[in-house]
Amino acid sequence: MRVNGHDRTAEPDRAMSALLATPCPADRDAWWRLVASAKAAGLDEDVIRTWSANGPNFNDRDFGDTYRSLNAEGGYTERTLFQAARAAGWRDDQRRAASADLQAAAAAAKPAASAPEQSTLSIDIANRAWSRYAPATAAQSYIKSKLGQPDGLRVTGDGALAVPLFTLDGELVAVQTIGAAKRFLKDTRPGQFPDACFVVGGPLPDAGVIYITEGIGQGWSAHQATRLPAAVAFGVGRIAGVAAALRERFPQVQLVLVADVGKENQMAAIAHEISGAWIEPPASLGRNGDINDLHQRDGLQAVAELLAKPKKVASRYKLLTPADLGALEPIHWRIKRVMPKSGIGSIYGASTAGKSFIALDLAGACSRGVDWHGYKTHACPVTYIAAEGEAGVAQRVQAYEQSHGSLPNTFRAVTTALDILSQADRIDLVQAIRAAGQIEGIVIFDTLNRAAPGIDENDSADMGDVVTALKWLQSEIGGLVLVIHHTGKDASRGPRGHSSLFAALDFGLEVRRDGDRRNWINRKTRDGEDGKEHPFRLKVVDVGIDEDGDPLTSCVIEQEEDPAKALRAVKLPSGGNQRIVWDALGEMLRQPAALFAAGAPSDLPAGRPALRLEDAAAKLRGRLPEVEPKRQKERINEAITGLINRGALVLREGWIWCA
């Protein structure tokens, strides 16, 4: 019977058999002709959709629009379908198996409230198809062309190679056919099973090496060259998922990704994620060349030699032996045991403590390469950001040069206002420092409050932004970035504001003042001398005359004598009560109260600790073990008088100190 010129007596099974045997073409016009012919042959939409989904350019919406646009007057008959099928090697005796396969696939494609999960359909369809395929032999064309092995593979009715995808639990979930093109059977979608792969040379071991390849050709070559297993991922887009699953299942195995030419960076990134390695084939193989191409060109020995040299991502964590630790370079100092060569630092203290003068004194010593307060320095460029004003820093530099000699040209000052939280300001500053050759030195911001105007120092977010800006500057110019900062109401809590600043510091120096007595204390330095006090005073220096004829002055740092050194320099008594009193006085003179003694005579040497005589005598009572209590005061006075007479102690206006 013919309807509108078309034969409607053709058997649906025969048409299904022909359609299944015909590869879905990539060319849209050729595909459209076959779709029109299949519709004319009486096949329904779901059957034709299932076949079309095997094509490389399938789009479900486009299919629906195309199918609905076709009608019986389109000019194509079932003959077009059968001609194409015969050209692809189809024979009529295939129709029963083909019909069962396509009917099952079409039924799976129809939406239904009671339909099983898509993954279950995928598994079912894969197993149905796999059961009909014959075992592959070494004579199969693709295996032969790739110098491969038929183990575990089958051949479809049209002679294409069928490669199964199994989950790591051994369940068949998808099938790839390799003929004129590579494609997965409809609804056997491996994307639902990230761990699905085919293993050449299995089973997979719990230790040793597993290669991961994009295609089966590379898997064959890797296994034949090493006798080790290779997991075939079926496409570069699936390698990451397969690698992650293998890493989780086999944590002790070394996973080696086998890249194609041009995909080395992609493999290196995946290898980094799974703590694995990767192989890069020779570039001479050409774009997308792989180790199977190397196998065919240069032989298995060349493949084995390449696989023996995998590349590895350097581990972030290296476990060092004692010998490794001994070979490490020691810490590099800018000021020996006080200030490191690089990092972020701060000089902080209360207002008028002398922070800026200490900073300039430190900067001058480092730019000149001379000792600073008894500590060795290593010369470097210094850039001083004088955000507090150019007039003040100019006079301070003049005073410093009058006292210590000229500063080198590697000491530079910036008096233009800036904001370190402004990216534009930071970039401009970095460019200026680089242009002047001032990198890898010290950059000092005086003060943080002026260099980051408007921040809430107690806010963690604001202070976090400051730390980030300082770290960025340090990474761009190297060396040490140092900020001058204030303490809060409670000086014992360190720099003012949120604690994140102090936590981020590599170096922290506190400047303290009690009346006219000042000292600096190293509060934070890795492997440095934390907590040691260094007394100093500010010496006034005339630097010129102002417009009214009055003197212009500034100050410089003068190091004062270390109290401990003063005690050690005195000629000690040999024994008896004088020695006992001398040792006890030494303990008292080392206390902070002695160093910051209020009301001491004006001729007390700078930095020298002192005690009121009556206070010292009272604290000494009971210290002479051989003297009865009622004679203690008399013998203590005699011992102190003896120490004064021998020149060990000085007595002035009721105060005593070391000579």
Secondary structure, 3 states (H helix, E strand, C coil): CEECCEECCCCHHHHHHHHHHCCCCCCHHHHHHHHHHHHHCCCCHHHHHHHHCCCCCCCHHHHHHHHHHCCCCCCCCHHHHHHHHHHCCCCHHHHHHHHHHHHHHHHHHCCCCCCCCHHHHHHHHHHHHHHHCEECCCCCHHHHHCCCCCCCCEECCCCCEEEEEECCCCCEEEEEEECCCEEECCCCCHHHCCCCEEEECCCCCCCCEEEEECCHHHHHHHHHHHCCCEEECCCHHHHHHHHHHHHHHCCCCEEEEECCCCCHHHHHHHHHHHCCEEECCCHHHCCCCCHHHHHHHHCHHHHHHHHCCCEECCCCCCCCCHHHHHHCCCCCEEECCCEECCEEEEEEECCCCCHHHHHHHHHHHHHHCCCECCECECCCCEEEEECCCHHHHHHHHHHHHHHHCCCCCCEEEECCCCCCCCHHHHHHHHHHHHHCCCCCCEEEEECHHHHCCCCCCCCHHHHHHHHHHHHHHHHHHCCEEEEEEEECCCHHHCECCCCHHHHHCCEEEEEEEECCEEEEEEEEECCCCCCCEEEEEEEEEEEEECCCCCEEEEEEEEECCCHHHHHHHCCCCCCHHHHHHHHHHHHHHCCHHHHCCCCCCCCCCCCCCCEEHHHHHHHHCCCCCCCCHHHHHHHHHHHHHHHHHCCCEEEECCEEEEC
